[in-house]
């Protein structure tokens, strides 16, 4: 269905063909039957590799900007604040 390549940054969807979550990772392997090994780079499972089907993933360029933005931002007095 979707053709991801090794090294692509992908976001995990909340349900098949659903909205993307703020959890993302890097494609590290391509398996049989439209499965991909994803190295998660944030969230509770950071650093683990999990297999996902292609319809559970979405490319970084296809994700809306407000979801892609980092949760941290700089305040005027140069301190990092959490949203």
Long-range contacts (C-beta under 8 A, 24 or more apart in sequence): 1-34, 1-54, 1-55, 2-34, 2-54, 2-55, 2-57, 2-59, 4-30, 4-36, 4-54, 4-57, 4-59, 5-30, 6-30, 8-59, 8-60, 9-59, 9-60, 10-36, 10-38, 10-57, 10-58, 10-59, 10-60, 11-57, 11-58, 11-59, 11-60, 11-63, 11-67, 12-38, 12-52, 12-56, 12-57, 13-55, 13-56, 13-57, 13-58, 16-53, 16-55, 16-56, 17-55, 20-58, 20-63, 20-64, 20-67, 21-67, 22-67, 22-71, 24-60
